[in-house]
Amino acid sequence: MSATLKLAYIGCGAIASFHLHGIKRGAPRTTITAAVDTDPQCATAIADETGAEVFLSLDEALENGDFDAVDIMTPHHLHEPMAITCLEAGKHVLLEKPMAPTLDACDRILAVAAASDKVFMVGENSQYWPEVLAADQLLKDGAIGEIISVIANFYTFPGHEWFTGENPWRFDNALAGGGTVIDGGAHFIRPLRMWLGEIEAVIGAIDHPWKKMEDESLGHALLQFESGKIGSFSCLMFDTVLGPGPFWRITGTTGEIHVAGSGQDGVLLFDAQHPEGRMLDGEWGDYAASFIGEMTDFEQAVLDGKPLAAGPEASLGELRTALAIYRSAKTRQWEKVWE
């Protein structure tokens, strides 16, 4: 086993800085040796910080770069061709979610990954979000008894870093494969699956209040879990003033847990001893901290052969849920997630 993981950044936009934070804090054996982007300014910005070599195309990097693995952080429509190209070139692959915008594309990627001897990981940072993990431990400890219901509420102001340039790719459905449900919404669906298990069926509706975005900027759905539990998921991306509120609200037979949120950091536990709520001890409020565990996981999988916290197939749960919500918005009826 090599003592160092040489990593190429494929796509050096806004998310790249979060991945870099994760590497600096949690992956000391990882070195970024290549920065690849069609925008030389983006690639150069990463290179200036890391000492990486700049490339303006993936083909150029694969031909001339020195790296063992790639971190693909490009628009969604490029995920399939880039992931397959890198796997076939003998590189370990960390791919930002969603794996791809369609299930057929995911199947093709997974087939190539299975035929290789390389690590293939789909990055879902909420799998490692400290607040999410703290809530998970509370549930395992029975802190609120049996779960009755859960609410995920992802209302957010569209941060400028995610929508740069004249025509940001997230505005274009052909590039993104959908709107806020399939994109940012995935981060809020994964914890629901961690806490309650797989989602069996959904009934949902979408709307388009933010006219700049071609596909949905608003989504609501009821979720039926395989366990029989019921939850809800809502997401909104709109240029407005938002009040505080938890991202997740988990209600049980003996209490309730509020997890992070807009204007609210940390994990609040409401129970008989603390009906007004007790804030758990922890270093809260740093969303970037969720990338520390992600980059640690990838490094250890490649260098040490350690199993991933969640294999790439796990990401199909968020994608299938999003696609089922889209189908339900058209059929106006319950749609199965796992067909």
C-alpha positions, 0 to 999 in steps of 0.5 A: 500500500502506498503511504500517500494518496495522490488526488486529482480534482476534476472540477474546481468550483465551489464544492472544491473548497469544502473538499479541500477543508475535509482533506486538510482536517481529516485526510493528512495522507492525501495530496492534491497533485492535479487541478482540472477545470475548463476555467483556468481561473478555477483550476489555478485557484486550487493549484495556488493553494495546494501546489497542484499542476493545472490541466484544462481537460480530463484527457490532458490530466490522464495523459500527463498528470501524476495521480492515483485517484480523482475527486469528480466535482462537475455538473451532473451530466458529466458524472457518467462519462468522467467516472467511467473514463477514470475507472477504466484508466485505473483510478480510484474515484470519489464522485459527488452526488448524485451518481448520475441523473438517471438510473440507467447511467448509474447502472453503467457506472456501477458495472464498470466499477464492479469490474475494476479493482479500484475504490468507487465512492459517491460523496454524500457528506451528510453521512458524516455531518456531526449533528446527523451522527449525534442525532443517530446516536440519540436514537440508538440510545432510545432518547426519545423512545420509539420514533413516531414521525420525522420532518426534513425541511430544507429551505435555503437562500441561493448562495452566490457561490453555487450560482456563478457566471452568467448561466449557472449550470444548476439553472439548466435541467439538461445539465442538472437533471432536475432542481433542488430535490435531486441536488441539495435535497439529497443531503436531507434525504440521506439522514432520514434513511440513516435514522428510519431505513429505506423509503418505500413510496412517496407522494409529492408536488413541485413548483417553480417560484424561482424563475431563474431555475429551469426545474423545480425550486420548491418540492414537498413530499410525504414519505412512507418508510418500509418500516411503516413510519411516515415522514415529510420532506420539503425543500425551497430555494428562493431569494427571500428572507427566511426565519429560523427552524430545524432542518430535521425534527424527529418526534418519538414517544417520549420526546423530540430531537431538533437537528441543526437548521436555518439560524439554529446550530447543534442538536436539541433534545426535548424530553421529560427532564428538559421540556424546554430543550437541552443543547447537546455538547459538541462543536456545532454549526460548521457545515464544512465539518461534514466533509472531514469524515467524507475525505477521511473515509475515502483516504482510508478506503484507498490506502488501508482497504477499509470499507466505506461507511456507505457504499456507492449503491447507497446513493441510489436511495436519494436519487430514487426518492427524487425521481419518485417525487418527480413522477408523483408530481405528474401522476398525482399519486403515490409512487414506489421508490424501489420498483 
